Amino acid sequence: MRVHIRTIRRLTLQHAGQHAGERTRRRIRRHGPARVAGALSVALLCTAAVSAPPAAAQASHTPASRLPGGLAQTPPMGFNNWNSTHCRAEFDEGMVRGIADLFVSKGLKDAGYRYVNLDDCWALPERDADGRLVPDPQRFPHGIKAVADYVHGKGLKFGIYTSAGTRTCNENGFPGGLGHETSDARQFADWGVDYLKYDNCNNQGVDARQRYRTMRDALKATGRPIVYSICEWGENRPWEWASDVGHLWRTTGDIDDSWSSMVGILKRNLPLAPYAGPGHWNDPDMLEVGNGGMTDTEYRSHFSLWSMMSAPLLIGSDLRRATPETLTILGNKDVIALDQDALGKQATVLTSDEGRWTLVKQLANGDHAVALFNETGEAQTIATTAQDAGLPQADRYLLRDLWQHRNSHTTGTISANVPAHGTAVYRVSVRR
């Protein structure tokens, strides 16, 4: 059936409230409307945020056993340049070194951020005569290994990007990994790469499982521990098959720096909680915190909800221009502790009533995190109880407000007057 681009855009806006981003528009041009419509149809199946997943989803999932063990036992935290720079000239080795410096000087390394990752446009448009990837000499005059060495010298880790197709997702297209998996993986390992984001453009219709498994095997063969991020936009329901392929997988299309995009992605990622755990994470895409398209209240919700969902926390804003409030949000160790909790449980929906959401996340020490999320445009009182949130019966509970950094006590009620588009987050424990 022929599907028109206009129809795709209308479905995107009506269903998720998510504006078609730059890379989404490129995909429509590059893959054709029918292919992008297929991706949207998968997203449509995953929308009911509070509906129960299929019975198969209740089965436990083991970590990515066919990859080097011990990686991504908590969701990766770091930086990716795409959301703030795209392919502009400012994306170069000076910027990357500067980000590594800021991780240290602004306390982000101390807060848990480790990966400094390059996205598209780091390479020349063609491979060399031996079929190897060539770093753009204007952007990276000292080569990729020199940049990786600099990042490693700061006690951080280094990531890179390519696509599981013949070309990458930039509209001009740079060399992709399809058919070059062994040599590309070897180059990445030789350069000191610790993290690979593997996109989905120009895949020539080759089965996704085959393409992503081929690169998995190539990475494993290098002997270097490399976190493997599958970025196939949820087209082929990777949560059902990728726990032994990669360490994380995108569950949706690209995020945009808008409230509607963030909430639309939230609603598609929430039902996938049974598939997440140590070494295998649902990835609802990078953080937009600080890029300017949302208010600070909305960015606090964004950060809170991604942390409740055990999502990778990859900063997508330009830290060289970050405001104090942006750094305060990104550096909130109380909230980060939820994301990085060793149990690795993604939050589930307790209630959702006319835009008033209650999410609950079980923690390793027996505490529970409770997020009261107000999707509506007006302040709302949102309430639940400690017992409804899954805690045992007790006379008193300790509440830790993770944004106010204040402790209080309750006999069971957990309640807040939450501003429009705001989120209150509490860590709740039995008071002994």
DODOSE-122555 format. One record per residue (C-alpha): residue number from 1; residue in one letter; x negated, y negated, z. Coordinates in steps of 0.05 Angstrom, whole numbers, plus 5000, padded with zeros to 4 digits. Example, Ala and Ser with C-alpha at 12.3 -4.5 7.8 and 13.67 -1.06 7.14 Angstrom:
LOSE   n res   px   py   pz
LOSE   1   A 4754 5090 5156
LOSE   2   S 4727 5021 5143
# end
This chain:
LOSE   n res   px   py   pz
LOSE   1   M 5000 5000 5000
LOSE   2   R 4972 4932 4981
LOSE   3   V 4963 4885 5040
LOSE   4   H 4952 4811 5029
LOSE   5   I 4902 4769 5068
LOSE   6   R 4958 4722 5089
LOSE   7   T 4995 4781 5120
LOSE   8   I 4933 4803 5157
LOSE   9   R 4923 4734 5187
LOSE  10   R 4996 4729 5207
LOSE  11   L 4992 4798 5242
LOSE  12   T 4929 4777 5278
LOSE  13   L 4959 4714 5305
LOSE  14   Q 5027 4743 5322
LOSE  15   H 5001 4806 5355
LOSE  16   A 4941 4784 5395
LOSE  17   G 4943 4709 5392
LOSE  18   Q 4872 4716 5369
LOSE  19   H 4848 4668 5315
LOSE  20   A 4809 4700 5258
LOSE  21   G 4736 4684 5274
LOSE  22   E 4679 4671 5226
LOSE  23   R 4657 4743 5224
LOSE  24   T 4729 4767 5216
LOSE  25   R 4738 4722 5155
LOSE  26   R 4673 4749 5127
LOSE  27   R 4698 4820 5136
LOSE  28   I 4761 4804 5097
LOSE  29   R 4719 4778 5040
LOSE  30   R 4668 4833 5043
LOSE  31   H 4712 4895 5056
LOSE  32   G 4777 4873 5024
LOSE  33   P 4843 4861 5058
LOSE  34   A 4865 4934 5060
LOSE  35   R 4803 4954 5100
LOSE  36   V 4811 4899 5150
LOSE  37   A 4885 4915 5156
LOSE  38   G 4864 4986 5175
LOSE  39   A 4823 4958 5232
LOSE  40   L 4882 4916 5255
LOSE  41   S 4928 4976 5253
LOSE  42   V 4882 5011 5303
LOSE  43   A 4884 4949 5347
LOSE  44   L 4959 4949 5344
LOSE  45   L 4961 5019 5372
LOSE  46   C 4920 4997 5433
LOSE  47   T 4961 4937 5453
LOSE  48   A 5007 4959 5509
LOSE  49   A 4965 4936 5566
LOSE  50   V 5004 4972 5620
LOSE  51   S 5025 5034 5583
LOSE  52   A 4995 5101 5603
LOSE  53   P 4940 5128 5557
LOSE  54   P 4950 5195 5523
LOSE  55   A 4940 5257 5566
LOSE  56   A 4873 5271 5534
LOSE  57   A 4848 5204 5560
LOSE  58   Q 4856 5230 5631
LOSE  59   A 4799 5279 5622
LOSE  60   S 4733 5259 5652
LOSE  61   H 4677 5238 5606
LOSE  62   T 4603 5252 5615
LOSE  63   P 4548 5201 5602
LOSE  64   A 4514 5200 5534
LOSE  65   S 4477 5265 5546
LOSE  66   R 4444 5266 5477
LOSE  67   L 4409 5200 5489
LOSE  68   P 4352 5188 5538
LOSE  69   G 4381 5196 5607
LOSE  70   G 4390 5142 5659
LOSE  71   L 4406 5084 5612
LOSE  72   A 4464 5036 5622
LOSE  73   Q 4486 5068 5687
LOSE  74   T 4519 5000 5699
LOSE  75   P 4544 4955 5642
LOSE  76   P 4486 4919 5607
LOSE  77   M 4477 4846 5625
LOSE  78   G 4440 4796 5582
LOSE  79   F 4445 4746 5525
LOSE  80   N 4463 4748 5450
LOSE  81   N 4455 4687 5406
LOSE  82   W 4511 4699 5356
LOSE  83   N 4569 4662 5388
LOSE  84   S 4529 4598 5398
LOSE  85   T 4481 4595 5339
LOSE  86   H 4506 4643 5284
LOSE  87   C 4453 4639 5229
LOSE  88   R 4435 4566 5239
LOSE  89   A 4362 4544 5234
LOSE  90   E 4357 4535 5310
LOSE  91   F 4358 4612 5317
LOSE  92   D 4284 4626 5318
LOSE  93   E 4229 4653 5363
LOSE  94   G 4224 4587 5401
LOSE  95   M 4297 4593 5421
LOSE  96   V 4289 4666 5442
LOSE  97   R 4228 4651 5485
LOSE  98   G 4266 4592 5515
LOSE  99   I 4324 4637 5534
LOSE 100   A 4277 4685 5569
LOSE 101   D 4247 4626 5607
LOSE 102   L 4316 4602 5628
LOSE 103   F 4335 4672 5653
LOSE 104   V 4279 4664 5703
LOSE 105   S 4283 4589 5720
LOSE 106   K 4360 4587 5726
LOSE 107   G 4365 4649 5770
LOSE 108   L 4400 4692 5717
LOSE 109   K 4347 4746 5721
LOSE 110   D 4356 4747 5796
LOSE 111   A 4431 4754 5785
LOSE 112   G 4421 4817 5743
LOSE 113   Y 4415 4793 5671
LOSE 114   R 4361 4832 5634
LOSE 115   Y 4371 4836 5559
LOSE 116   V 4352 4780 5511
LOSE 117   N 4383 4803 5446
LOSE 118   L 4377 4779 5374
LOSE 119   D 4437 4783 5328
LOSE 120   D 4441 4778 5252
LOSE 121   C 4395 4736 5208
LOSE 122   W 4328 4754 5239
LOSE 123   A 4304 4791 5176
LOSE 124   L 4288 4774 5104
LOSE 125   P 4342 4791 5053
LOSE 126   E 4302 4850 5025
LOSE 127   R 4258 4905 5051
LOSE 128   D 4184 4909 5033
LOSE 129   A 4155 4956 4981
LOSE 130   D 4151 5012 5033
LOSE 131   G 4224 5004 5052
LOSE 132   R 4210 4970 5119
LOSE 133   L 4248 4912 5150
LOSE 134   V 4211 4846 5147
LOSE 135   P 4222 4791 5199
LOSE 136   D 4238 4723 5170
LOSE 137   P 4170 4688 5174
LOSE 138   Q 4202 4619 5183
LOSE 139   R 4245 4641 5242
LOSE 140   F 4194 4690 5271
LOSE 141   P 4125 4670 5246
LOSE 142   H 4091 4714 5298
LOSE 143   G 4135 4774 5284
LOSE 144   I 4186 4811 5326
LOSE 145   K 4136 4849 5369
LOSE 146   A 4105 4784 5394
LOSE 147   V 4174 4759 5415
LOSE 148   A 4190 4826 5449
LOSE 149   D 4123 4823 5485
LOSE 150   Y 4139 4753 5510
LOSE 151   V 4207 4776 5536
LOSE 152   H 4176 4837 5569
LOSE 153   G 4125 4792 5601
LOSE 154   K 4181 4757 5638
LOSE 155   G 4204 4824 5667
LOSE 156   L 4263 4826 5618
LOSE 157   K 4285 4872 5561
LOSE 158   F 4292 4858 5487
LOSE 159   G 4348 4875 5439
LOSE 160   I 4358 4872 5364
LOSE 161   Y 4414 4878 5313
LOSE 162   T 4429 4913 5247
LOSE 163   S 4489 4946 5214
LOSE 164   A 4509 5018 5200
LOSE 165   G 4517 5000 5127
LOSE 166   T 4476 4978 5068
LOSE 167   R 4478 4904 5088
LOSE 168   T 4492 4867 5152
LOSE 169   C 4554 4825 5167
LOSE 170   N 4526 4757 5148
LOSE 171   E 4560 4731 5085
LOSE 172   N 4493 4733 5049
LOSE 173   G 4477 4802 5077
LOSE 174   F 4411 4826 5104
LOSE 175   P 4386 4898 5100
LOSE 176   G 4428 4948 5138
LOSE 177   G 4407 5014 5167
LOSE 178   L 4449 5063 5125
LOSE 179   G 4400 5111 5094
LOSE 180   H 4341 5080 5131
LOSE 181   E 4357 5103 5201
LOSE 182   T 4292 5141 5215
LOSE 183   S 4245 5086 5191
LOSE 184   D 4286 5030 5223
LOSE 185   A 4289 5066 5290
LOSE 186   R 4214 5077 5287
LOSE 187   Q 4202 5003 5272
LOSE 188   F 4247 4982 5330
LOSE 189   A 4211 5029 5377
LOSE 190   D 4143 5004 5354
LOSE 191   W 4165 4932 5365
LOSE 192   G 4186 4948 5437
LOSE 193   V 4262 4943 5427
LOSE 194   D 4303 4963 5487
LOSE 195   Y 4373 4953 5460
LOSE 196   L 4404 4962 5391
LOSE 197   K 4470 4931 5370
LOSE 198   Y 4493 4971 5308
LOSE 199   D 4548 4936 5268
LOSE 200   N 4597 4964 5217
LOSE 201   C 4595 4922 5154
LOSE 202   N 4583 4948 5083
LOSE 203   N 4589 5020 5107
LOSE 204   Q 4607 5047 5038
LOSE 205   G 4664 5087 5068
LOSE 206   V 4616 5136 5102
LOSE 207   D 4649 5169 5163
LOSE 208   A 4636 5128 5225
LOSE 209   R 4618 5187 5269
LOSE 210   Q 4566 5210 5218
LOSE 211   R 4535 5140 5211
LOSE 212   Y 4530 5127 5285
LOSE 213   R 4506 5197 5303
LOSE 214   T 4451 5192 5250
LOSE 215   M 4423 5129 5283
LOSE 216   R 4432 5161 5352
LOSE 217   D 4388 5219 5331
LOSE 218   A 4337 5172 5299
LOSE 219   L 4332 5131 5363
LOSE 220   K 4325 5193 5405
LOSE 221   A 4269 5219 5360
LOSE 222   T 4227 5157 5374
LOSE 223   G 4221 5177 5447
LOSE 224   R 4234 5105 5469
LOSE 225   P 4293 5092 5515
LOSE 226   I 4338 5045 5475
LOSE 227   V 4408 5026 5497
LOSE 228   Y 4453 5039 5437
LOSE 229   S 4512 4992 5426
LOSE 230   I 4563 5017 5376
LOSE 231   C 4597 4957 5343
LOSE 232   E 4650 4988 5297
LOSE 233   W 4706 4943 5324
LOSE 234   G 4749 5000 5350
LOSE 235   E 4768 5020 5279
LOSE 236   N 4759 5094 5291
LOSE 237   R 4777 5096 5365
LOSE 238   P 4704 5107 5388
LOSE 239   W 4726 5114 5461
LOSE 240   E 4751 5183 5440
LOSE 241   W 4685 5208 5411
LOSE 242   A 4627 5163 5426
LOSE 243   S 4609 5181 5498
LOSE 244   D 4555 5228 5471
LOSE 245   V 4535 5180 5415
LOSE 246   G 4524 5111 5446
LOSE 247   H 4522 5077 5513
LOSE 248   L 4576 5027 5497
LOSE 249   W 4626 5016 5441
LOSE 250   R 4666 4956 5417
LOSE 251   T 4740 4966 5428
LOSE 252   T 4765 4907 5387
LOSE 253   G 4746 4857 5333
LOSE 254   D 4704 4796 5349
LOSE 255   I 4722 4749 5404
LOSE 256   D 4733 4675 5391
LOSE 257   D 4722 4618 5439
LOSE 258   S 4796 4610 5454
LOSE 259   W 4845 4629 5508
LOSE 260   S 4890 4668 5460
LOSE 261   S 4831 4709 5434
LOSE 262   M 4806 4726 5503
LOSE 263   V 4874 4747 5529
LOSE 264   G 4890 4787 5466
LOSE 265   I 4825 4827 5474
LOSE 266   L 4838 4836 5548
LOSE 267   K 4905 4869 5533
LOSE 268   R 4875 4917 5483
LOSE 269   N 4817 4937 5527
LOSE 270   L 4855 4947 5593
LOSE 271   P 4890 5013 5573
LOSE 272   L 4823 5045 5558
LOSE 273   A 4800 5049 5631
LOSE 274   P 4798 5126 5632
LOSE 275   Y 4742 5126 5580
LOSE 276   A 4692 5081 5617
LOSE 277   G 4640 5102 5666
LOSE 278   P 4565 5104 5680
LOSE 279   G 4527 5109 5614
LOSE 280   H 4589 5100 5570
LOSE 281   W 4627 5034 5571
LOSE 282   N 4684 5000 5535
LOSE 283   D 4658 4936 5504
LOSE 284   P 4709 4880 5493
LOSE 285   D 4655 4836 5462
LOSE 286   M 4609 4781 5488
LOSE 287   L 4623 4725 5536
LOSE 288   E 4645 4657 5510
LOSE 289   V 4633 4623 5577
LOSE 290   G 4604 4554 5564
LOSE 291   N 4617 4548 5490
LOSE 292   G 4669 4493 5500
LOSE 293   G 4733 4523 5472
LOSE 294   M 4764 4538 5540
LOSE 295   T 4768 4502 5607
LOSE 296   D 4725 4521 5666
LOSE 297   T 4786 4553 5698
LOSE 298   E 4796 4595 5636
LOSE 299   Y 4723 4614 5634
LOSE 300   R 4726 4636 5707
LOSE 301   S 4785 4681 5687
LOSE 302   H 4745 4707 5627
LOSE 303   F 4685 4724 5671
LOSE 304   S 4729 4753 5727
LOSE 305   L 4769 4798 5680
LOSE 306   W 4708 4823 5642
LOSE 307   S 4675 4840 5708
LOSE 308   M 4737 4876 5733
LOSE 309   M 4737 4916 5668
LOSE 310   S 4665 4938 5677
LOSE 311   A 4649 4904 5611
LOSE 312   P 4579 4888 5587
LOSE 313   L 4563 4817 5608
LOSE 314   L 4526 4787 5549
LOSE 315   I 4522 4712 5552
LOSE 316   G 4543 4682 5485
LOSE 317   S 4531 4608 5500
LOSE 318   D 4468 4568 5488
LOSE 319   L 4435 4566 5557
LOSE 320   R 4392 4508 5536
LOSE 321   R 4455 4465 5539
LOSE 322   A 4491 4500 5596
LOSE 323   T 4527 4456 5647
LOSE 324   P 4520 4467 5721
LOSE 325   E 4590 4496 5723
LOSE 326   T 4574 4545 5667
LOSE 327   L 4513 4569 5705
LOSE 328   T 4554 4574 5769
LOSE 329   I 4605 4619 5733
LOSE 330   L 4552 4663 5700
LOSE 331   G 4512 4668 5764
LOSE 332   N 4568 4687 5812
LOSE 333   K 4535 4747 5846
LOSE 334   D 4599 4766 5883
LOSE 335   V 4636 4776 5818
LOSE 336   I 4577 4807 5782
LOSE 337   A 4574 4859 5838
LOSE 338   L 4642 4884 5816
LOSE 339   D 4618 4893 5744
LOSE 340   Q 4554 4927 5767
LOSE 341   D 4586 4972 5820
LOSE 342   A 4554 5041 5819
LOSE 343   L 4620 5078 5816
LOSE 344   G 4633 5049 5746
LOSE 345   K 4709 5048 5750
LOSE 346   Q 4743 5001 5702
LOSE 347   A 4801 4962 5733
LOSE 348   T 4872 4986 5721
LOSE 349   V 4936 4946 5719
LOSE 350   L 4977 4950 5782
LOSE 351   T 5032 4902 5760
LOSE 352   S 5046 4856 5702
LOSE 353   D 5107 4813 5710
LOSE 354   E 5121 4754 5663
LOSE 355   G 5048 4735 5658
LOSE 356   R 5031 4749 5731
LOSE 357   W 4980 4805 5732
LOSE 358   T 4950 4846 5788
LOSE 359   L 4888 4887 5771
LOSE 360   V 4854 4936 5819
LOSE 361   K 4784 4964 5816
LOSE 362   Q 4758 5019 5862
LOSE 363   L 4687 5007 5887
LOSE 364   A 4633 5055 5908
LOSE 365   N 4633 5039 5982
LOSE 366   G 4708 5049 5989
LOSE 367   D 4727 4975 5981
LOSE 368   H 4776 4954 5927
LOSE 369   A 4772 4892 5884
LOSE 370   V 4839 4857 5869
LOSE 371   A 4846 4805 5814
LOSE 372   L 4909 4761 5812
LOSE 373   F 4911 4735 5741
LOSE 374   N 4959 4680 5718
LOSE 375   E 4969 4684 5643
LOSE 376   T 5023 4630 5645
LOSE 377   G 5017 4555 5635
LOSE 378   E 5041 4538 5705
LOSE 379   A 5015 4552 5775
LOSE 380   Q 5043 4618 5802
LOSE 381   T 5043 4653 5869
LOSE 382   I 5019 4725 5857
LOSE 383   A 5019 4776 5913
LOSE 384   T 5008 4849 5928
LOSE 385   T 4988 4890 5989
LOSE 386   A 4926 4927 6010
LOSE 387   Q 4963 4993 6010
LOSE 388   D 4992 4981 5940
LOSE 389   A 4921 4967 5918
LOSE 390   G 4901 5037 5942
LOSE 391   L 4869 5023 6010
LOSE 392   P 4887 5066 6070
LOSE 393   Q 4934 5043 6124
LOSE 394   A 4900 4997 6174
LOSE 395   D 4917 4943 6225
LOSE 396   R 4873 4892 6191
LOSE 397   Y 4835 4883 6126
LOSE 398   L 4777 4837 6109
LOSE 399   L 4787 4794 6047
LOSE 400   R 4727 4765 6011
LOSE 401   D 4747 4709 5962
LOSE 402   L 4696 4718 5908
LOSE 403   W 4702 4648 5878
LOSE 404   Q 4708 4610 5943
LOSE 405   H 4657 4656 5977
LOSE 406   R 4699 4656 6040
LOSE 407   N 4722 4712 6086
LOSE 408   S 4790 4719 6118
LOSE 409   H 4833 4773 6149
LOSE 410   T 4902 4800 6132
LOSE 411   T 4948 4853 6160
LOSE 412   G 4960 4875 6089
LOSE 413   T 4985 4819 6045
LOSE 414   I 4940 4795 5989
LOSE 415   S 4969 4731 5959
LOSE 416   A 4946 4667 5924
LOSE 417   N 4975 4608 5889
LOSE 418   V 4938 4615 5824
LOSE 419   P 4932 4556 5776
LOSE 420   A 4953 4561 5703
LOSE 421   H 4906 4608 5666
LOSE 422   G 4869 4621 5731
LOSE 423   T 4847 4684 5768
LOSE 424   A 4836 4695 5842
LOSE 425   V 4790 4754 5858
LOSE 426   Y 4784 4788 5926
LOSE 427   R 4741 4844 5953
LOSE 428   V 4785 4881 6003
LOSE 429   S 4759 4927 6057
LOSE 430   V 4788 4960 6119
LOSE 431   R 4769 4922 6181
LOSE 432   R 4740 4972 6231
# end
